[in-house]
Amino acid sequence: MIKLHDKYFEPFLNEAEIKAAVKKIAQEIAADYKNEVPIFVGVLNGAFMFVSDLLKEYPHPCEVTFVKLSSYHGLTSTGIVETLLDVSEDIEGRSIIILEDIIDTGRTLQKLVHLFSKTHVKEFKIASLFYKSEIYNGEYTIDYVGLEIPTKFIVGYGLDYNELGRNLKEVYQLNQTNMINLVLFGKPGAGKGTQAGFLKEKYNLKHISTGDVFRYNIKNGTELGKLAKSYIDDGDLVPDEVTIKMLQDEVEKNQDAAGFIFDGFPRTTAQAQALDNFLESKDMQVNATIALEADDEILIQRLLERGKESGRSDDQDENKIRNRFDEYNEKTAPLKDYYQNQGKFHSVNGIGGIAEITERLGKVIDEL
Ligand code: AMP
């Protein structure tokens, strides 16, 4: 086991396994390009070791250059990718082979394809040393694959965790045994978002609020936002299939998290089951569901106050608020039994000072 920053990683692939994957790609490309001189384009920073070792295995004449992209992860990591080092101009009419260290969701790949579609190359192919087939969106064909790997966060051999680990000769995967995943449970206005803000700092967790993700998407006019808007405006739940998919995407985008706080999810039994199955497929689990309990009339007053400040339309209309409570009582309240049956349900008094309530929650978490 090794430690990088705050996290522990365990061995996943040794040098021989990596070398075999690199060699396999080199041979496949060599067979296809023996009659011309291709230009290899490495994608910095992660691919530098792969590029170096691949070229050493490549038996025919070839050229090499690099591009660099940068991805920014905002609230929902919409995957806005920016070019930092563009392709050189003398690639016109040539065959390009893009060398990626890893392809997971495919967002970076999409940007690369756009980048090369603008050029006048003869053709471009994509080679990736590692490939997470379970989460790849499948938009483009990946022409050469070294190894298919499970959806785990990995470092080493060029890949980093916050810039550390690139120099490792082997590949390591995140050890998740110390991970804590919490579900914050409670009616609208119970203080889930406020408390999550404190808990995520205290326990170094990633906070995922499905309501926030929906609002972000509505604000940015995305397809998801358009889909969700009418439900949210009426205080109804957004359909499970949409919400479950979105939640899974948010978890996938944060594979290096030390744990998650799910806020506003699950809200139905189908969502809770989907969450259990999904987490299990990643060797993860919900460790505890903590309910913030408060009286309806207090909550309605809180929401109306919040609505004045935030401008959230679903917080400004008492009828919509009551509808959200009805949705909660009908669809979300049964989850108490679901988690009680798993021995994971905890309840905390949600009335009092903010710090006082954080302390109550902390007590439950520290005993896990
Ligand atoms: P919130 O900010 O958690 O109060 O969520 C605001 C609105 O987003 C809800 O009233 C629903 O319309 C929608 N929403 C948020 N989370 C979910 C979920 N897990 N399932 C369905 N709809 C949701």
Residues whose N, C-alpha, C, O or C-beta is under 5 A from the ligand:
A	BS01	AMP	P188 T210 G211 D212 F214 Y231 I232 G235 D236 L237 V238 T243 G264 F265 P266 R267
